[in-house]
Amino acid sequence: MTVDQLLWLTSRAAALTAFFLLAAALITGQALRSALFDGAVRNRDLSGLHRFLTVCWVPFVLIHVLAMTLDAVGRISPIDVVVPFRVSYAVLPVGLGTLGFDLLLVVAATSYLRRRLDPTLWRWLHRLSYLMFGVFALHALLAGTDFARPLVLAPAAGVIAFIAIVSLARVAFGRMDATAR
């Protein structure tokens, strides 16, 4: 196995792990603002799980980006990591990944600055997580060779559908109150 093959496999494994951890972080975040898991999980535990998952997926994204930057086949420079649609290789898929990474930086930075930001501003910036997840999903579908495999595509499609349905329900019906039964 060559170094480039090892970097490619590392990148794929890190990206898939980050994708599913990000999905779990979004689902727990949605559950915090709704009655999604009411009665099954205490809000304090759910909040802790959400924070834990958020911390977990960021290193996998960074490993994915680092491996792709070091991989000679991908030809992705450090500037390509933050400036979308600059690369010569797979412009749209890689550009979407870069755009998702830029959104990740905004969401992560503003999450750490939450106490210093206006709550309404923070909430709107944090909602970029949904756009970020959508962009990463498109990036994975267009660039990810593993998404052609049913074993990967089925659970990915399942979490994408679940997040989309819960998000649309939230938009259509507003915040679901756990006490309104």
ChimeraX attribute file (.defattr): number of C-alpha atoms within 10 A of each C-alpha:
attribute: neighborCount
match mode: 1-to-1
recipient: residues
	/A:1	5
	/A:2	7
	/A:3	11
	/A:4	16
	/A:5	13
	/A:6	13
	/A:7	21
	/A:8	20
	/A:9	14
	/A:10	17
	/A:11	23
	/A:12	20
	/A:13	16
	/A:14	20
	/A:15	22
	/A:16	20
	/A:17	17
	/A:18	24
	/A:19	21
	/A:20	17
	/A:21	20
	/A:22	25
	/A:23	23
	/A:24	19
	/A:25	22
	/A:26	21
	/A:27	18
	/A:28	23
	/A:29	19
	/A:30	19
	/A:31	20
	/A:32	18
	/A:33	15
	/A:34	17
	/A:35	17
	/A:36	17
	/A:37	15
	/A:38	14
	/A:39	9
	/A:40	9
	/A:41	12
	/A:42	11
	/A:43	17
	/A:44	10
	/A:45	10
	/A:46	17
	/A:47	16
	/A:48	12
	/A:49	16
	/A:50	22
	/A:51	14
	/A:52	13
	/A:53	21
	/A:54	21
	/A:55	15
	/A:56	16
	/A:57	21
	/A:58	17
	/A:59	13
	/A:60	22
	/A:61	21
	/A:62	16
	/A:63	19
	/A:64	23
	/A:65	21
	/A:66	18
	/A:67	22
	/A:68	23
	/A:69	20
	/A:70	17
	/A:71	19
	/A:72	15
	/A:73	13
	/A:74	17
	/A:75	14
	/A:76	21
	/A:77	16
	/A:78	13
	/A:79	12
	/A:80	16
	/A:81	22
	/A:82	18
	/A:83	14
	/A:84	20
	/A:85	19
	/A:86	18
	/A:87	18
	/A:88	11
	/A:89	14
	/A:90	13
	/A:91	14
	/A:92	18
	/A:93	21
	/A:94	24
	/A:95	22
	/A:96	23
	/A:97	26
	/A:98	24
	/A:99	21
	/A:100	25
	/A:101	22
	/A:102	17
	/A:103	23
	/A:104	21
	/A:105	14
	/A:106	16
	/A:107	20
	/A:108	18
	/A:109	12
	/A:110	18
	/A:111	16
	/A:112	10
	/A:113	12
	/A:114	16
	/A:115	10
	/A:116	10
	/A:117	13
	/A:118	10
	/A:119	11
	/A:120	9
	/A:121	12
	/A:122	17
	/A:123	14
	/A:124	11
	/A:125	17
	/A:126	20
	/A:127	12
	/A:128	16
	/A:129	21
	/A:130	16
	/A:131	14
	/A:132	22
	/A:133	20
	/A:134	17
	/A:135	21
	/A:136	25
	/A:137	22
	/A:138	17
	/A:139	20
	/A:140	22
	/A:141	16
	/A:142	17
	/A:143	17
	/A:144	16
	/A:145	11
	/A:146	15
	/A:147	19
	/A:148	12
	/A:149	10
	/A:150	11
	/A:151	10
	/A:152	13
	/A:153	13
	/A:154	13
	/A:155	13
	/A:156	20
	/A:157	14
	/A:158	11
	/A:159	17
	/A:160	16
	/A:161	12
	/A:162	14
	/A:163	20
	/A:164	14
	/A:165	12
	/A:166	16
	/A:167	17
	/A:168	12
	/A:169	13
	/A:170	15
	/A:171	10
	/A:172	9
	/A:173	9
	/A:174	12
	/A:175	13
	/A:176	14
	/A:177	12
	/A:178	13
	/A:179	7
	/A:180	6
	/A:181	4
